[in-house]
Amino acid sequence: MENNLIVKANEKMSLGEKLTILSAAAKYDVSCSSSGVGRRGDGTGIGNTLAAGICHSFGADGRCISLLKILFTNECIYDCKYCINRKSNDVPRASFTPDEICELTIEFYRRNYIEGLFLSSGILYSPSYTMELIYQAVYKLRTQCRFQGYVHVKAIPGADPELVRRLGLLADRMSVNLELPTAEGLKRLAPNKHRKNILMPMRQIQQGITQSRNEVAVYRHAPSFVPAGQSTQMIVGATPESDYHIMMVAENLYKKFELKRVYYSAFVSVNADKELPAPPGGPPLLREHRLYQADWLLRFYGFQAEELLSESRPNFNVLLDPKADWALGHLEQFPVEINRADYRMILRVPGIGVKSAQRIVRARRNGSLNFDDLKKIGVTLKRALYFITCNGKMMYPTKVEEDYITRHLIDNKEKLPFDRDGVTYRQLSLFDDNLAFGT
């Protein structure tokens, strides 16, 4: 029966050929974080999901990927203008079978190449048809192969909710790509997709996670539903939304759907289409980087989107990271006395990250801190020195003036995850806290 589910053009293709096509086809999906869950194996199968054991890698184009990151198929009935796998493109097509997904995952795991699987897909025949194939693959991987490693799968909008529910009991993380920030952009560039269809499985996954959490609190051995949470992805630069609009959308997703993470993917022009922009400088990598930095501020630093941008100031400063830019616009709140300020305010100082702020609060219980102490704690003083005092004194005679501080921060050359030409670009991962704000 399984062979009947796969297209006939796929029958003579080797597994290696399929892997080449379907791993390359998956590289534009960046929402592949494989952290956030710590479920151990129970000794009856292979693998586990301990965060420290999850392998990460960076592809040739620099995007953060899981080591086995593949599409089930790059066949697709949709014709999204920005997608390399769209129906109207003449590209090599391939599809795995559920057994092949299992074979690849187990063989790669046994060779110590991977610790988990990220599985997305084009739409073969229909959303439910494709989702059923994905479910078969993950079910066999978990039950027949006894694989207990990390599994992240895509929930396909429009698929039968029962399939989403069943997959959620097998996967560690699920994601539903928002694709574009607005319904208008989606209608123009992805006419087969609808915002309502995308939000419905998001809501179902959120409700399933909440219900599972409550059941586990009462019944210790109740089955877990998507224990690592859900994520999504937005393409940046394909449509004309401002950074302010994008951050407001992200903030609403975090609040309304309790997402673990929103990913931002700089638009890469892979198709010639009059509806698509042609950025003169290539993919907007610096803009994507600023959005990730701002996203960090929303999730870990207590900021609101409206504090960072507004309708009158809709885009981030390309020269300064959002945290430093905010501080320069609120110099009336600085300098901060490091020995007396509360945790929330310390977090807002450029050059001080979450871990450093926590260490400061703990360390000052034992006595007042000086600048040498802050350096040992991990504070990036070349950025923080303009915004803090220790025992009422600044590190050097410094003007608390916007132009003066801006000039010195720019001269310090912010550390970016890509060079000025974008050649060595790599996306921020959860392990790059030091890159986010130079801390």
N, C-alpha and C positions, 0 to 999 in steps of 0.2 A: 504493500500500500504506500509505503514511504516513497518509493521510486516514482510513483505516479504523481507525487506532489511537486516534483522538480521538472523544470522545463527540458524539453528534448534536446535542445541545442547544447545542453550541459553534459550530456552523457559520455562523450569521448574525451573530456578534459581531465587531465591528471589533477590530483590533489594539490601538487606543487603549483601548477598553473593557476588553479583557483585561488590559492593563498596569495600569490603575487598580485592578482587582480583585486581581490577583496580586502586585502590589507591596505593597498594603495588607495582604494576607493573610500576607506574609512578615515583618512588622515585629516579631513576637514571638520570632523566632529571633535571638538576640544573638551566636551563635558565628560571627561573620563577619569576623574579623580577616583582613586581606589583606596581611600582611607575613610575613617569614621566609624569603624566597627571593630570589636575585639573578640569575636566569637572564636573559641578554640575548637579544634577537631576533637571528637569524642573517642578517638582511638580505633574506630571501626572502619575508617576510610582514609583517604589521603588528603593532605592540605589543611590549612586553617586560615583564619582571617585576622591574625594578630597584626596590628598596624605596622609594627616594626619589620614584619616579614613581607610586606607587600612591595613588589618590584615596580619601579617607575623608570621611564626612559624618556629621552627627547628625540623626536624624529629629525630627519635631515632638514626639515624646514623649521625646526626649533620648537614645535608645539609639544606640550606635555602629553605623553601617550602611555597607556599600559602596554606591556610588552606583547601581549596577544590582544590586539585591537583589530577587529574584523567586522565586516558586514556579513550577514547571512546571505544576502544577495544584493547585487547592484542593478538588477532588473527593477524597473519602476513604472507604474502606470501614470505617475504624475509628471508634470512638465514645468517644475519650478525653474524660473529663469536663471537663478544663481547657482544651480546645482550641476555638478559635472555628470551626475548619474541620471539626469532628466531624460524623459522618454524620447525626446527628439534628437538627442546626441548620438552620434555614431561612435560608440566606445565598445571595447571588448566587454562582454557580459558573462557573468558566472553566478552560480548558486551552489552553496554547500547543501549537503543533506544533514539531518540531525546527527547521524552516526559519524559523519566527517567532522562536525564540530567537536564531538566527544573525543574522537581520535586525536585531533590536533591539540586540544587542551591537555589531555593526559600525557601525550608524548612530549609536548613542550615542558610540562611540569616535571616529568620524570628526568628530563635532561637539565633541570634546574634553570630553564630559560625564563619561566614565568611563575607567578604565584596566584594569578587570577585571570579572569576573562572579561573583556568588554565587548558586548555583542549588540550591534545595531543592524539596521537593514533598510533596503529600499522596499517598495511596496510591490509584492508579487501577487497579481490578480486582484487582491483586496486586502484591506487592513487586517481583518479577522483571519483570513487565509494565511497571511504572513505571520501573524502573532501565534497562530496554532503551531506553525513550524518551529518558531523560536521556543515555544513552550515545550514541544517534544524534545528539542535539543537539551534544554536546561534540565528537564525532568530526567532524561536518561543520564545526563552528567551527574546529577545528584544521587539517583537511586541505583542505576546499574554500575556506574563507574565509581560510586562512593566518593565523589569529589567534594571536599568540604572547604575548598579555597574560596576566594572572593569572586563573586559574579555580579556584574553590572549589566543590566539589559535596558533597552529602550522600550517604553510603552508606546505603541503606535496609535495616534489619535484615530478614532473611528472604529477601533477594534471592539469586539464583544467585551463588556466589562467583566464577565466571568473569567475570561482569559487573563485579563489584567490581575484579577484577584488571585488566580492560581499561580501566576508567575511571581506575584509579590510574596508568596509563601516560600518560594525557592531562591529568589535573588536577594543579594545584600543591599544593593542600591538599584533604583529605577530612575529614569529620567524621561521627560517629555520635552522636546525642544520647542520653545516658543517661536523660534526661527527669526522673526522680525519684531521690533518693538511695538508696532501698531497694527491694528486690524486693517487699516487702509494700505499700509505697505504690503501686508500679506496678500490682500486682494489683488494688488497690482503685479507682484512678482511671483506669487504662488497661488494662482487662482483655484487650484484644486483643494487647498487647505483653508480651514475656517477657524477663527479664534475660539469659538465656542467648543468645537471638537477637540482643540488642544487643551483647553482649561478643564474639560470634564474629567479626563483621566488624572490630571493633576489633583483635582479635588478628591477623586476616589482614592488615590494613593495616600493623600494627607489623612483622610478619614480612616483608612485602613491602618495607618501607622498609629494614630491616636487610639483606636480600638484595641490594637495589639498591645500597646503600652499599658493600657488599663487592665487587660486580661492577664498580662505577665505579672503585674503588681499583685494580683489576687491569686492566680494560679501559676506557680513558678515555672512549670514545664509547658505552658501554653505556647503554641507555635508563634514564631516571630514573623512579622510582616514588614519587609523592606527595612531591616534594622539599621542600616546606614543612611536612611533617609533618601530624599529625592533631590534632583538638580535639574537645571535647564540651561539652554544656550540661546543667545541672541547674536545675530550677525550685525556688525557695526560698520556703517558706511555704505551699505547698499541702498539705503533710503535716507531721506534728509533730516531725520530726527536729531535734535540737539542732545548734548551730553546730559543736560538737565532733564529732558524727557526720558532718556534711557535710565537714568538713576531713579527717577520717580517710579518708573515701571518696576525696576529691580526691588526697590523698597517695598512696594505693594505686594510683590511676589513673596518676599520674605515674611511680611506680616500676615497675609491672607492664606498662604499655602505652606508656611513654615519650611521653606526650602532650605536645604543645607548649603547650597551654593548656586549662584548664577554665573555662568561663563559668558565671556564676551569674545567673539571671533571676528577679527579684522577681515573685512570683505576682501576676498581674493578673486580677481577677475579670471574666470576659467571659461566663460562663454561669451561670444560676441552677440550682444543683444542691445537694441536701441533703448530699452527700458533700464539698462544697467549703467551706472556711472563708470568713468574711466579715470581713476585717480592718477594724476600726473606723477606722483611720487611712489606709486605702488600701494600695497595694503597699508592702511592707517595704523601702523604698529604702535606708534607713540600714543595715539589716542586710545587704543585698546589698553595700553599699559596704565594710562591715567584712570581709566574706568576701573581696572582691577584695584588700583591703589584706593580709589574712592570706595569701592565695594568693601575693602578691608576696613575702612573707617566706619561704614555702616554696621558691619558685623561684629567688630571687636573693639572699637574705640568710642562708641556711644554717640556718634554723629547722626544727624538726620540729613536727608538729601537736600532739603531747603536751606540748611546751613552752608552747604558747599556751593550751590549754584542757585540761580533764580531766572525768571523769564527775562529780566533785563540783562543778566549776565549768564547766558545759557551754556557756555562751553568752558572746559578746563584750560588753565594756563599751560601752554606747551613747555614753558621754561622752568616751571616749578611744580613739585608734586602737590596734590590737593591739600595735604595737611599743612605744609609750609605756606601755601597760598592763603589758606584760611587764617593762619596765625598772623600773617602780614596784614590781613584785612581787619584784625581785631587786636591791634597792638595795645589798646586800652586795658586788656586783660593781662598784659605782660609788663615786666618780668615776673615769673612765678617763683616764690620762695620754696625751694625744694624740701625744706624741713617742716613746712607747715601746710602746704597745699594738699587738698584732698586728692584721692586716687583719680577721680574723673578729670580733674584739671591737669594732673601730671601726664595723663594719657594724651592730652592735646598739645603737648610740647613737641615740636619737631626734633627728631633725633632720639626720642624715647619711645620704645615699643612696649608691648603688653608685658613681656617678661621683665624688662628693665623697670617698668613702673611698679610691678608687684614686688620686685626685690628692694626698690627704694622704700616702699611702705613698710616692709618687714625690717629692713636694716636700721631705719631711723628710730625704731623702738629702743635700740640699744645705745643711742646717742646721736648727736647731730652729724650730718654728712658734709663732706667737702668735695671739691671737684675731683681730687684723686680717687675718692671713694666711688664717685659716679662713673669714672672711667673703668674702674675694676668691675663695677656692676654690669657694664655693657652699654652705657649711654654713649651715643655718638656726639661728643662735645663740640666738634667743628660745626654742627648744626644747632645743637641745643644752647650753646653759650650765649646766643643773642636773646634768649627767652627765659633764662633762669638766673636766680641768685642762690648762693649758699651762705647762710648766716648773714643775709643782708648785703652781700657783696657779689658783683659780677666777676666772671673769670678774668676779663680784661676790660679796660676802659672802652665801652661800646655805646654807640648812639642807638637808642631805641627809636629808629626812624625807618620808614618803609623803604625808601630808595637805598639807604646805606646797607640795610640787612639784605635786601634783594640782590644788590650787586655782589655782596660777599657769598651768598648762597649759590648764585650762578657761577661764580668763579671757582667754587669748590667742586663743581662738576658732579651732579647727581649720578649715582651709579644706576645704569639702566641694564635691563636684561638683553639688550641688543646694541650693536655699535651704531654709529651715526648713519650708516648706510642700510641698516636693517639686516645685515648679512648673517650675523650670529644670533639673531633673535631667538629667545625662548620664553615661553609663557611662564608666569609666576605659578609656582606650585605651593601646596600647603606647607612645604618645608623651607620656603624662601622668605621668611619673615624679615630677614636682614635686608632683603632687596626692596621691600615695600616702601620703607621710609628712611633708608640709610641707617638703621639702628643696629 
